[in-house]
């Protein structure tokens, strides 16, 4: 029995030593892991700061520096005196000086040093131009290492009594740098210096030290509990051995010396006394153990609370009080603690704590926000475990917390920094990536993965996944750039196109990259410039079309004035001529040529979007139905015309004559594309466009909304891709010389744009063509219903008309035309003469017919002046061009009468009678 007792004690001692060594090793491993993690985070922060400073400098360098006002702190840089435009003066007299990227970056670093505990930066060089750029000993060693081929240097150093993670990468001279540094003897590819980044370790070591302290205490508590358990088990085992030994002795005495009862009684009395003494000693030991446990809890370096299931808070640690400000007397019960720490959420937390007393093992409860006595919000990570049952039956639970507020702030700061970078990439449609040559893996930012269309939550994928994306014609350039990058250890800057696998999406990409030979990593930045390329092409096309439109509009205006004279005089001559005379045929030919020329100028104005229109609310189904007979005659009997009206068609606001122009031009084009027999199909329908659809459309100026469409499809010869790019340009035609003016589709394009619509073309050679036009839906009541035109006689009248026209030939012609119809005409060749005639004329003037644009005064202002003398006078405006004073974007205001030059006698007579009767 004695040997077994001794053996159990040796086993207990061995277990205690092993337990102690294991916890020492675990604690040491925690220290190493936390120290490495802290340094890695600081080094990453240094790398992010360096990358940000590099991007600022590169932006400024690519723009040739930045001009800023001269101040006491920012004087002209003598190192830039060789630049002719170093100092400039604005038109307002403000003096500006050129600041190079190094000067700008240095001032930002000095500002950061003065503002507070920021990441420190320092521009330095082995050959500094300015004394403040001189390197310290660590920077000098780093620069020499760069000269030896190193790409990055980092180290923990103490500066002014504080520890910093020092991080440095080199600056290599590139072309934009030579603007300022070429006079100093630098050449492209030289080592110019570097930026030293010093990240304060205090913000990281504070949180790390607290975590280490918490880990140490946890290990200490585990050691105490383990040693206690080993000691308790050893003592119980020894007691069992002793009890068994005593019972054996007692049995031997009972068998061998039964007759000596008195001696047995005495031995039993002695044994009882020993047991009582041992129990007293055990109780004393237990009391000491409890006191030591209470002391350990109170002095624990992290928050601990012991509480019972009746709500009593049995004990809290001093750290709990230090952080929260609450003592045990402030929170005697769990209810008191929860109401003070959790505020409005106290009921939920209190119900949760009530369930903790049924725990059978330790549980991690997660993170909670608590409010301290001072009102500060802290974040604690709780875990709880059962602690046994008291003698009165109450169950105990120990709750241990880690204050992770500082760690959370650090994580939030890192997360915010990452989110800012991702937002910057999202706005600029850019991203960064690293290609690890040894593994063929690419680690990218979220922006780069989106550009490449790679779906991978880890943002890590095989290089082979994107290697085949560049279009074949760009691969030789990329291969040459990659070869040069790796052989010369330099960089490349390339634009190319890629195709996203399993889609039809093609993107324009701008990529720059550098190669770190030592690490075997290629670092790159890419940007999706597809939208920029598309906008550049659209801008060039818009500028070209606008220039042609201006020319077309100006030419049409002059032609209209001349055609008015030709058409009017031809009609006047025909009116007084015997139809049997040979001259009648010549005059008729002149009239027909003038009318065809007038149609040509109307097409020019339609293309230039400068024709004056009077839009009305239309049902396109009715408008098309009324034109079907005319269109069938226009395309001939060999071509079948099919009409497919859409149901429930919405209304549109368009000039009815423009719908006629669009259908006629599209059907004529379709007819010319069909050889012998074929079919033309006209259809209508409704469409709704969402924002996400328009974002990828070829019409960036189109607004989302509801549209009514009309399509003209044919089964003719089709259109090539090269021709589609130019078909809406004026005078562009694929027909033989003399067979087309090239204005038909240009007219359609102008009409569609003038009505805020857009047009799509779908065609392939040999597969026919489809033109689909979209007009915005009009929300309102129907005001117009297309009707069959009817023959009308030329109306006559006897009213007095004041005609104002600065072109004498047009004035005389209009006077003769109106007098032929019975009107009394007062003719004025200027606004001033018109005002004089209106003042001198005693009788009533019924109608003012005036040109819109005249020297000295426009037609609208003239009308306002004459209305003062003749308040009942009617007004008819005329012009060979859009009159901005009476029309907004070519659309007549309600109640304004207008006649377009050139006009015939029937047109003029009908319009005059319409105005007089209006």
Buried (B, 14 or more C-beta within 10 A) or exposed (E): BEEBBEEBBEBBEEBBEEBEEBBEEBBEEBBEEBBEEBBEBBBBBBBBBBBBBBEBBBEBBEEBBBBBEEEEEBEBBEBBEEBEEBBEEEEEEEEBBBBBBBBBBBBEBBEBEEEEEBBBBBBBBBEEBBEEBBBBEBBEEBBEBBEEEBBBBBBBBEEEEEBBBBBBBBBBBBEBBBBBBEEBEBEEEBBBBBBBBBBBBEBBBBBBEBBBBBBBBBBBBBBBEBBEEBBEBBBEBBEEBBEEBBEEEBEEBEEEEEEEEEEBEEBEEEBEEEEEEEEEEEEEEEEEBEEEBEEBBBEBBBBBBBBBBEBEBBBBBBBBBEBBBBEBEBBEBBBBBBBBBBEEEBEEBBEEBEEBBEBEEEBEBEEBBBBBBEEEEBBBBBBBBBBEEEEEEBBBBBBBBBBBBBBBEBEEEBEEBEEEBBEEBEEEBBBBBBBBBEEEEBBBBBBBBBBBBBEEEEBBBEBEBBEEBBEEEBBEBBEEBBEBBBEEBBBBEBEBBBBBEEEEEEBBBBBBBBBBEEBEBBBBBBBBBBEEBEEEEBEEBEEEBEEBBEEBBBBBBEBBBBBBBBBBBBBBBBEEEEEEEEEBEEBBEBBEBBBEBBEBBBBBBBBBBBBBBBBBBBBBBBBBBBBEEEBBEBBEEEBEBEBEBBEEBBBBBBBBBBBBBBBBBBBBBBBBBBEEEBBBBBBBBBBEBEEEEBEEEEBEEBEEEBBBBBBBBBBBBBBEEEBBEEBBBBEBBBEEEEEBBBBBBBBBBBBBBBBBBBBBBBBEEEEBBBBBBBBBBBEEEEEBEBEEEEEEEBBEBEBBBBBBBBBEBBBBBBBBBBEBBEBBBBBBBBBBEBBEBBEEBEEEBBBBBBBBBBEEBBBBEBBEBBBEEBEEBBBBBBBBBBBBEBBEEBBBEEEBBBBBBBBBBEBBBBBBBBBBEE
